[in-house]
Amino acid sequence: MTNSNHFFLLVKISIIAFITGAISLPFSLELASPFWLLPFFSYWVIYSNGKNIFTSAFILGILLDIIEGGTLGQNAVALVLSSAFILNVKKSIFVSNLTTQQVYIFLGSIIYLIIFLLVQQLTQGLNFEWLILLSPFTSAILWPLIRYLLAKLKQ
């Protein structure tokens, strides 16, 4: 896959992730839903050539912060650090079965959640809904579906 194909795949994946994240759900489901950009971006990290991953993660995180109206840089730092973990285990994810991939996505989501809550605690105080702690589980549960749909999109 050429660099331009990697870029266009990233653009398509990002648009889908932003649209999916913008879908209005009931309050409880919205809190427990995954950080949508992370599993989509993780797919791109796994199947990309490894160039500009952190820059792309930072830019997409800033865009997400602007779209959500949250603390500027909160999602950017969380996505960069989670992407670093995914990049570190990329070879293992690439050859692993689906259950092991779900564990890696779960761990990446835990990193994202910890950074997200840490930044929120530093800027606004620790005031969050407990259902947000379910988001790593939903990311891992939805990973097979996301992976399947993005594999179809990639073709």
Backbone as a printed PyTorch tensor [residue, N CA C, xyz], in Angstrom:
tensor([[[  0.8500,  -1.1690,   0.0000],
         [  0.0000,   0.0000,   0.0000],
         [  0.8970,   1.2350,   0.0000]],

        [[  0.6120,   2.1930,  -0.8680],
         [  1.4300,   3.4000,  -0.9560],
         [  1.0640,   4.3880,   0.1360]],

        [[  1.9120,   5.4180,   0.2840],
         [  1.6670,   6.4220,   1.3190],
         [  0.3580,   7.1560,   1.0960]],

        [[  0.0140,   7.4420,  -0.1690],
         [ -1.2490,   8.1390,  -0.4320],
         [ -2.4430,   7.2490,  -0.0750]],

        [[ -2.3120,   5.9300,  -0.3050],
         [ -3.3930,   5.0200,   0.0830],
         [ -3.5470,   4.9590,   1.5930]],

        [[ -2.4210,   4.9890,   2.3220],
         [ -2.4840,   5.0170,   3.7860],
         [ -3.1730,   6.2880,   4.2630]],

        [[ -2.8430,   7.4000,   3.6170],
         [ -3.4500,   8.6700,   4.0030],
         [ -4.9490,   8.6680,   3.7340]],

        [[ -5.3580,   8.1900,   2.5660],
         [ -6.7900,   8.1670,   2.2480],
         [ -7.5430,   7.1860,   3.1390]],

        [[ -6.9160,   6.0860,   3.4990],
         [ -7.5400,   5.1590,   4.4470],
         [ -7.7140,   5.8450,   5.7980]],

        [[ -6.7130,   6.6000,   6.2370],
         [ -6.8210,   7.3360,   7.4970],
         [ -7.9420,   8.3590,   7.4450]],

        [[ -8.0720,   9.0580,   6.3320],
         [ -9.1340,  10.0530,   6.1970],
         [-10.5020,   9.3770,   6.2600]],

        [[-10.6630,   8.2630,   5.5430],
         [-11.9420,   7.5450,   5.5730],
         [-12.2560,   7.0230,   6.9690]],

        [[-11.2610,   6.4300,   7.6080],
         [-11.4580,   5.8910,   8.9500],
         [-11.8150,   7.0060,   9.9350]],

        [[-11.1230,   8.1310,   9.8120],
         [-11.3780,   9.2540,  10.7250],
         [-12.7800,   9.8170,  10.5500]],

        [[-13.2110,   9.9530,   9.3250],
         [-14.5630,  10.4690,   9.0660],
         [-15.6030,   9.5220,   9.6560]],

        [[-15.4140,   8.2300,   9.4450],
         [-16.3510,   7.2480,   9.9980],
         [-16.3450,   7.3050,  11.5240]],

        [[-15.1590,   7.4250,  12.1290],
         [-15.0630,   7.4840,  13.5910],
         [-15.7400,   8.7340,  14.1430]],

        [[-15.5440,   9.8770,  13.4940],
         [-16.1740,  11.1140,  13.9590],
         [-17.6970,  11.0530,  13.8080]],

        [[-18.1710,  10.4810,  12.7110],
         [-19.6170,  10.3430,  12.5150],
         [-20.2010,   9.3750,  13.5380]],

        [[-19.5230,   8.2530,  13.7570],
         [-19.9930,   7.2830,  14.7420],
         [-20.0360,   7.8960,  16.1320]],

        [[-19.0210,   8.6760,  16.4700],
         [-18.9860,   9.3300,  17.7700],
         [-20.0330,  10.4170,  17.9290]],

        [[-20.5040,  10.9630,  16.8190],
         [-21.4940,  12.0370,  16.8790],
         [-22.9290,  11.5260,  16.9580]],

        [[-23.1210,  10.2290,  16.7770],
         [-24.4670,   9.6680,  16.8490],
         [-24.9810,   9.8110,  18.2740]],

        [[-26.1630,  10.3530,  18.3890],
         [-26.7500,  10.5810,  19.7040],
         [-27.3430,   9.2760,  20.2400]],

        [[-26.9170,   8.9370,  21.4340],
         [-27.3960,   7.7360,  22.1250],
         [-28.0150,   8.1600,  23.4480]],

        [[-28.7940,   7.2980,  24.0700],
         [-29.2410,   7.6020,  25.4330],
         [-28.0280,   7.8250,  26.3340]],

        [[-28.2180,   8.6230,  27.3740],
         [-27.1210,   9.0610,  28.2250],
         [-26.2870,   7.9000,  28.7590]],

        [[-26.9250,   6.8570,  29.2440],
         [-26.1980,   5.7090,  29.8080],
         [-25.3680,   4.9990,  28.7430]],

        [[-25.9400,   4.8000,  27.5730],
         [-25.2010,   4.1340,  26.4990],
         [-24.0650,   5.0080,  25.9780]],

        [[-24.2930,   6.3030,  25.9450],
         [-23.2530,   7.1990,  25.4680],
         [-22.0450,   7.2020,  26.4060]],

        [[-22.3030,   7.1460,  27.6970],
         [-21.1960,   7.1040,  28.6570],
         [-20.4160,   5.7990,  28.5630]],

        [[-21.1130,   4.6990,  28.3450],
         [-20.4630,   3.3900,  28.2950],
         [-19.9150,   3.0600,  26.9090]],

        [[-20.2040,   3.8840,  25.9190],
         [-19.7190,   3.6020,  24.5700],
         [-18.2070,   3.8020,  24.5100]],

        [[-17.5650,   3.1550,  23.5460],
         [-16.1030,   3.2760,  23.4740],
         [-15.6840,   4.6740,  23.0600]],

        [[-14.4200,   4.9720,  23.2790],
         [-13.8370,   6.1710,  22.6890],
         [-13.6630,   5.8220,  21.2100]],

        [[-14.6100,   6.2110,  20.3840],
         [-14.7320,   5.6890,  19.0270],
         [-13.4820,   5.8650,  18.1860]],

        [[-12.7920,   6.9590,  18.3740],
         [-11.6320,   7.2030,  17.5330],
         [-10.5210,   6.1790,  17.7910]],

        [[-10.4090,   5.6980,  19.0100],
         [ -9.3070,   4.7850,  19.3490],
         [ -9.3580,   3.4550,  18.5890]],

        [[-10.4530,   2.7040,  18.5880],
         [-10.4090,   1.4400,  17.8270],
         [-10.2550,   1.6500,  16.3260]],

        [[-10.8590,   2.7120,  15.8000],
         [-10.7100,   2.9950,  14.3750],
         [ -9.2620,   3.3620,  14.0510]],

        [[ -8.6790,   4.2260,  14.8660],
         [ -7.2960,   4.6290,  14.6430],
         [ -6.3440,   3.4550,  14.8890]],

        [[ -6.6650,   2.6040,  15.8400],
         [ -5.8300,   1.4280,  16.1100],
         [ -5.7720,   0.5230,  14.8860]],

        [[ -6.8750,   0.3810,  14.2020],
         [ -6.8810,  -0.4160,  12.9690],
         [ -5.8980,   0.1740,  11.9730]],

        [[ -5.9300,   1.4850,  11.8330],
         [ -5.0260,   2.1410,  10.8890],
         [ -3.5750,   1.9520,  11.3210]],

        [[ -3.3010,   2.0590,  12.6050],
         [ -1.9330,   1.8740,  13.1110],
         [ -1.4420,   0.4630,  12.8010]],

        [[ -2.3010,  -0.5130,  12.9730],
         [ -1.9080,  -1.9030,  12.7470],
         [ -1.5650,  -2.1380,  11.2740]],

        [[ -2.3110,  -1.5130,  10.3650],
         [ -2.1240,  -1.7820,   8.9430],
         [ -1.4050,  -0.6690,   8.1920]],

        [[ -0.8030,   0.2700,   8.9000],
         [ -0.0690,   1.3410,   8.2180],
         [  1.4210,   1.0410,   8.2260]],

        [[  2.1710,   1.8750,   7.5390],
         [  3.6090,   1.6520,   7.4260],
         [  4.4060,   2.2460,   8.5820]],

        [[  3.7680,   2.8820,   9.5340],
         [  4.4590,   3.3590,  10.7220],
         [  4.9830,   4.7750,  10.6550]],

        [[  4.7310,   5.4980,   9.5800],
         [  5.1950,   6.8770,   9.4750],
         [  4.0850,   7.8360,   9.8920]],

        [[  4.4540,   8.8530,  10.6210],
         [  3.5400,   9.9300,  11.0390],
         [  2.3690,   9.4490,  11.8920]],

        [[  2.5400,   8.3620,  12.6100],
         [  1.4500,   7.8450,  13.4360],
         [  1.1470,   8.7940,  14.5870]],

        [[  2.1870,   9.2590,  15.2580],
         [  1.9680,  10.1200,  16.4140],
         [  1.4670,  11.5080,  16.0080]],

        [[  1.9530,  12.0050,  14.8840],
         [  1.4550,  13.2870,  14.3770],
         [ -0.0150,  13.1720,  14.0070]],

        [[ -0.3470,  12.0880,  13.3310],
         [ -1.7510,  11.8690,  12.9600],
         [ -2.6330,  11.7180,  14.1910]],

        [[ -2.1320,  10.9840,  15.1960],
         [ -2.9020,  10.7920,  16.4230],
         [ -3.1210,  12.1270,  17.1290]],

        [[ -2.0940,  12.9460,  17.1750],
         [ -2.2120,  14.2470,  17.8450],
         [ -3.2070,  15.1500,  17.1200]],

        [[ -3.1180,  15.2070,  15.7970],
         [ -4.0260,  16.0590,  15.0200],
         [ -5.4670,  15.5810,  15.1550]],

        [[ -5.6850,  14.2700,  15.0560],
         [ -7.0400,  13.7370,  15.2060],
         [ -7.5750,  13.9650,  16.6160]],

        [[ -6.7030,  13.8410,  17.6170],
         [ -7.1150,  14.1030,  18.9940],
         [ -7.5130,  15.5570,  19.2040]],

        [[ -6.7460,  16.4710,  18.6160],
         [ -7.0900,  17.9010,  18.7140],
         [ -8.4210,  18.1550,  18.0140]],

        [[ -8.6160,  17.5550,  16.8390],
         [ -9.9030,  17.7080,  16.1430],
         [-11.0540,  17.1830,  16.9880]],

        [[-10.8470,  16.0650,  17.6480],
         [-11.8810,  15.5010,  18.5210],
         [-12.1530,  16.4220,  19.7030]],

        [[-11.1030,  17.0100,  20.2740],
         [-11.2910,  17.9630,  21.3660],
         [-12.1060,  19.1630,  20.9100]],

        [[-11.8450,  19.6410,  19.7190],
         [-12.5850,  20.7870,  19.1830],
         [-14.0330,  20.4100,  18.9190]],

        [[-14.2570,  19.2320,  18.3340],
         [-15.6190,  18.7890,  18.0350],
         [-16.4310,  18.5890,  19.3110]],

        [[-15.8130,  17.9630,  20.3120],
         [-16.5180,  17.6860,  21.5640],
         [-16.5810,  18.8890,  22.4900]],

        [[-15.7370,  19.8700,  22.2600],
         [-15.7340,  21.0440,  23.1180],
         [-15.1150,  20.7820,  24.4750]],

        [[-14.2400,  19.7950,  24.5600],
         [-13.6010,  19.4620,  25.8280],
         [-12.3030,  20.2230,  26.0180]],

        [[-11.5390,  19.7940,  26.9890],
         [-10.2440,  20.3970,  27.2610],
         [ -9.3200,  20.1460,  26.0790]],

        [[ -8.7410,  21.2030,  25.5600],
         [ -7.9020,  21.0900,  24.3780],
         [ -6.6430,  20.2850,  24.6980]],

        [[ -6.4490,  19.2110,  24.0170],
         [ -5.3000,  18.3450,  24.1990],
         [ -5.5990,  17.0800,  24.9770]],

        [[ -6.7570,  17.0030,  25.5940],
         [ -7.1010,  15.8470,  26.4170],
         [ -7.1550,  14.5680,  25.5780]],

        [[ -7.9370,  14.5870,  24.5270],
         [ -8.0370,  13.4190,  23.6540],
         [ -6.7600,  13.2230,  22.8450]],

        [[ -6.0750,  14.3190,  22.5320],
         [ -4.8440,  14.2170,  21.7480],
         [ -3.7760,  13.4460,  22.5020]],

        [[ -3.5400,  13.8060,  23.7540],
         [ -2.5250,  13.1070,  24.5550],
         [ -2.9420,  11.6530,  24.7810]],

        [[ -4.2120,  11.4300,  25.0820],
         [ -4.6960,  10.0660,  25.3160],
         [ -4.5420,   9.2090,  24.0600]],

        [[ -4.8610,   9.7690,  22.9010],
         [ -4.7540,   9.0020,  21.6580],
         [ -3.2980,   8.7350,  21.2940]],

        [[ -2.4110,   9.6960,  21.5360],
         [ -0.9910,   9.4910,  21.2370],
         [ -0.4220,   8.3790,  22.1130]],

        [[ -0.7060,   8.4110,  23.4170],
         [ -0.1540,   7.3950,  24.3160],
         [ -0.7620,   6.0130,  24.0600]],

        [[ -2.0460,   5.9690,  23.7560],
         [ -2.6730,   4.6840,  23.4110],
         [ -2.1180,   4.1460,  22.1040]],

        [[ -1.8860,   5.0350,  21.1560],
         [ -1.2950,   4.6230,  19.8760],
         [  0.1170,   4.1080,  20.0560]],

        [[  0.8560,   4.6870,  21.0050],
         [  2.2060,   4.1970,  21.2910],
         [  2.1500,   2.7500,  21.7870]],

        [[  1.1730,   2.4540,  22.6340],
         [  1.0040,   1.0730,  23.1040],
         [  0.6380,   0.1550,  21.9410]],

        [[ -0.3340,   0.5660,  21.1350],
         [ -0.7630,  -0.2670,  20.0050],
         [  0.3960,  -0.4810,  19.0300]],

        [[  1.1730,   0.5660,  18.7870],
         [  2.3230,   0.4460,  17.8950],
         [  3.3680,  -0.5150,  18.4740]],

        [[  3.5170,  -0.4900,  19.7820],
         [  4.4770,  -1.3650,  20.4540],
         [  4.1010,  -2.8430,  20.3220]],

        [[  2.8090,  -3.1370,  20.3100],
         [  2.3550,  -4.5360,  20.2080],
         [  1.7990,  -4.8590,  18.8180]],

        [[  2.1120,  -4.0100,  17.8510],
         [  1.5690,  -4.1510,  16.4970],
         [  1.8540,  -5.5200,  15.8780]],

        [[  3.0800,  -5.9820,  15.9810],
         [  3.4260,  -7.2790,  15.3830],
         [  2.6620,  -8.4120,  16.0450]],

        [[  2.4700,  -8.3190,  17.3320],
         [  1.7170,  -9.3430,  18.0500],
         [  0.2370,  -9.3040,  17.6730]],

        [[ -0.3140,  -8.0950,  17.5470],
         [ -1.7190,  -7.9630,  17.1530],
         [ -1.9200,  -8.5300,  15.7490]],

        [[ -0.9770,  -8.2420,  14.8800],
         [ -1.0900,  -8.6390,  13.4800],
         [ -1.2070, -10.1460,  13.3100]],

        [[ -0.5550, -10.9280,  14.1700],
         [ -0.5720, -12.3910,  14.0360],
         [ -1.4580, -13.0750,  15.0750]],

        [[ -2.0870, -12.3010,  15.9500],
         [ -2.8930, -12.8840,  17.0310],
         [ -4.2970, -13.2260,  16.5630]],

        [[ -4.9300, -14.0900,  17.3520],
         [ -6.3290, -14.3880,  17.0780],
         [ -7.1930, -13.2200,  17.5660]],

        [[ -8.4480, -13.2800,  17.2880],
         [ -9.3540, -12.1730,  17.5740],
         [ -9.4760, -11.8740,  19.0640]],

        [[ -9.4870, -12.8880,  19.8900],
         [ -9.6050, -12.6860,  21.3380],
         [ -8.3910, -11.9470,  21.8920]],

        [[ -7.2140, -12.3110,  21.4400],
         [ -6.0050, -11.6230,  21.8850],
         [ -6.0000, -10.1780,  21.3920]],

        [[ -6.4710,  -9.9490,  20.1860],
         [ -6.5850,  -8.5810,  19.6820],
         [ -7.5310,  -7.7610,  20.5550]],

        [[ -8.6150,  -8.3830,  20.9960],
         [ -9.5490,  -7.6820,  21.8770],
         [ -8.8780,  -7.2960,  23.1970]],

        [[ -8.0140,  -8.1490,  23.7060],
         [ -7.2950,  -7.8340,  24.9430],
         [ -6.3840,  -6.6220,  24.7210]],

        [[ -5.6860,  -6.5880,  23.5960],
         [ -4.8180,  -5.4450,  23.2970],
         [ -5.6280,  -4.1530,  23.1390]],

        [[ -6.7690,  -4.2320,  22.4750],
         [ -7.6200,  -3.0500,  22.3270],
         [ -8.1550,  -2.6210,  23.6920]],

        [[ -8.4950,  -3.5840,  24.5360],
         [ -8.9340,  -3.2820,  25.8980],
         [ -7.8360,  -2.5450,  26.6590]],

        [[ -6.6050,  -3.0310,  26.5820],
         [ -5.4970,  -2.3840,  27.2860],
         [ -5.2180,  -0.9910,  26.7340]],

        [[ -5.2930,  -0.8370,  25.4110],
         [ -5.1350,   0.4900,  24.8160],
         [ -6.2350,   1.4410,  25.2750]],

        [[ -7.4480,   0.9200,  25.4180],
         [ -8.5720,   1.7340,  25.8960],
         [ -8.4110,   2.1020,  27.3660]],

        [[ -7.8300,   1.2010,  28.1430],
         [ -7.5490,   1.5040,  29.5520],
         [ -6.5520,   2.6660,  29.6380]],

        [[ -5.5070,   2.6200,  28.8150],
         [ -4.5310,   3.7150,  28.7930],
         [ -5.2220,   5.0180,  28.4150]],

        [[ -6.0710,   4.9610,  27.3940],
         [ -6.8110,   6.1470,  26.9540],
         [ -7.6750,   6.6840,  28.0930]],

        [[ -8.3800,   5.7930,  28.7640],
         [ -9.2730,   6.2000,  29.8570],
         [ -8.4950,   6.8120,  31.0200]],

        [[ -7.3690,   6.2240,  31.3790],
         [ -6.5710,   6.7540,  32.4810],
         [ -6.0770,   8.1630,  32.1610]],

        [[ -5.5530,   8.3560,  30.9650],
         [ -5.0680,   9.6860,  30.5740],
         [ -6.2270,  10.6700,  30.5130]],

        [[ -7.3400,  10.2360,  29.9450],
         [ -8.5240,  11.0830,  29.8370],
         [ -8.9900,  11.5440,  31.2190]],

        [[ -9.1010,  10.6030,  32.1510],
         [ -9.5630,  10.9470,  33.4990],
         [ -8.5200,  11.7380,  34.2750]],

        [[ -7.2430,  11.4640,  34.0490],
         [ -6.1850,  12.2180,  34.7160],
         [ -6.2000,  13.6860,  34.2920]],

        [[ -6.3120,  13.9260,  33.0000],
         [ -6.3800,  15.3100,  32.5180],
         [ -7.6450,  15.9850,  33.0270]],

        [[ -8.7590,  15.2560,  33.0190],
         [-10.0050,  15.8190,  33.5270],
         [ -9.8770,  16.1480,  35.0130]],

        [[ -9.2270,  15.2930,  35.7720],
         [ -9.0540,  15.5380,  37.2020],
         [ -8.1600,  16.7480,  37.4400]],

        [[ -7.1220,  16.9130,  36.6460],
         [ -6.2160,  18.0430,  36.8050],
         [ -6.8600,  19.3750,  36.4180]],

        [[ -7.7580,  19.3390,  35.4470],
         [ -8.3500,  20.5890,  34.9690],
         [ -9.6890,  20.9220,  35.6140]],

        [[-10.5000,  19.9150,  35.9100],
         [-11.8530,  20.1800,  36.3920],
         [-12.1710,  19.5130,  37.7220]],

        [[-11.2640,  18.7670,  38.2570],
         [-11.5580,  17.9930,  39.4500],
         [-12.1480,  16.6550,  39.0400]],

        [[-12.0400,  15.6960,  39.9170],
         [-12.5100,  14.3510,  39.5890],
         [-14.0220,  14.2690,  39.7680]],

        [[-14.7190,  14.6090,  38.7170],
         [-16.1740,  14.5840,  38.7120],
         [-16.6050,  13.8970,  37.4160]],

        [[-16.8390,  12.5970,  37.4980],
         [-17.2220,  11.8590,  36.2980],
         [-18.2750,  10.8270,  36.6420]],

        [[-18.9670,  10.3790,  35.6240],
         [-19.9590,   9.3190,  35.7690],
         [-19.2420,   7.9670,  35.7480]],

        [[-19.6460,   7.0720,  36.6120],
         [-18.9780,   5.7880,  36.7420],
         [-19.1620,   4.8830,  35.5310]],

        [[-20.1660,   5.1390,  34.7170],
         [-20.3850,   4.3030,  33.5330],
         [-19.2700,   4.4450,  32.5010]],

        [[-18.5120,   5.5210,  32.5910],
         [-17.4120,   5.7030,  31.6370],
         [-16.3490,   4.6160,  31.8140]],

        [[-16.3280,   3.9840,  32.9700],
         [-15.3660,   2.9070,  33.2080],
         [-15.6660,   1.6640,  32.3680]],

        [[-16.8550,   1.6000,  31.7770],
         [-17.2200,   0.4810,  30.8990],
         [-16.7130,   0.6560,  29.4690]],

        [[-16.2340,   1.8380,  29.1240],
         [-15.8340,   2.0940,  27.7430],
         [-14.7100,   1.1730,  27.2370]],

        [[-13.7170,   0.8020,  28.0440],
         [-12.7390,  -0.1720,  27.5210],
         [-13.3660,  -1.5290,  27.1880]],

        [[-14.3490,  -1.9380,  27.9760],
         [-15.0350,  -3.2090,  27.6850],
         [-15.8020,  -3.1300,  26.3700]],

        [[-16.5040,  -2.0240,  26.1550],
         [-17.2680,  -1.8970,  24.9120],
         [-16.3420,  -1.7710,  23.7100]],

        [[-15.1830,  -1.1410,  23.8920],
         [-14.2100,  -1.0820,  22.7950],
         [-13.7550,  -2.4830,  22.4090]],

        [[-13.4490,  -3.2890,  23.4110],
         [-12.9890,  -4.6550,  23.1410],
         [-14.1000,  -5.5130,  22.5380]],

        [[-15.3200,  -5.3380,  23.0250],
         [-16.4430,  -6.1220,  22.5040],
         [-16.7520,  -5.7610,  21.0590]],

        [[-16.6600,  -4.4680,  20.7220],
         [-16.9780,  -4.0140,  19.3710],
         [-15.8140,  -4.1470,  18.3990]],

        [[-14.6170,  -4.4780,  18.8700],
         [-13.4510,  -4.5750,  18.0090],
         [-13.6440,  -5.5300,  16.8230]],

        [[-14.1920,  -6.7410,  17.0040],
         [-14.3520,  -7.6190,  15.8250],
         [-15.2240,  -6.9900,  14.7370]],

        [[-16.2880,  -6.3300,  15.1260],
         [-17.1650,  -5.6810,  14.1410],
         [-16.4390,  -4.5250,  13.4510]],

        [[-15.7550,  -3.7130,  14.2240],
         [-15.0110,  -2.5860,  13.6480],
         [-13.9380,  -3.0940,  12.7010]],

        [[-13.2150,  -4.1090,  13.1230],
         [-12.1480,  -4.6690,  12.2870],
         [-12.7030,  -5.2380,  10.9890]],

        [[-13.8230,  -5.9260,  11.0720],
         [-14.4400,  -6.5030,   9.8770],
         [-14.8910,  -5.4150,   8.9070]],

        [[-15.5740,  -4.3900,   9.4300],
         [-16.0740,  -3.3190,   8.5670],
         [-14.9360,  -2.5280,   7.9240]],

        [[-13.8920,  -2.2620,   8.6890],
         [-12.7670,  -1.5140,   8.1220],
         [-11.9620,  -2.3580,   7.1410]],

        [[-11.9240,  -3.6550,   7.3280],
         [-11.2630,  -4.5200,   6.3350],
         [-12.0190,  -4.4740,   5.0170]],

        [[-13.3400,  -4.4140,   5.0870],
         [-14.1440,  -4.2910,   3.8700],
         [-13.9290,  -2.9180,   3.2170]],

        [[-13.8020,  -1.8890,   4.0410],
         [-13.5590,  -0.5340,   3.5310],
         [-12.1920,  -0.4320,   2.8750]],

        [[-11.2270,  -1.1410,   3.4200],
         [ -9.8460,  -1.0860,   2.9190],
         [ -9.7280,  -1.6750,   1.5180]],

        [[-10.5910,  -2.6400,   1.2010],
         [-10.4960,  -3.3230,  -0.0940],
         [-10.9300,  -2.4730,  -1.2230]]])
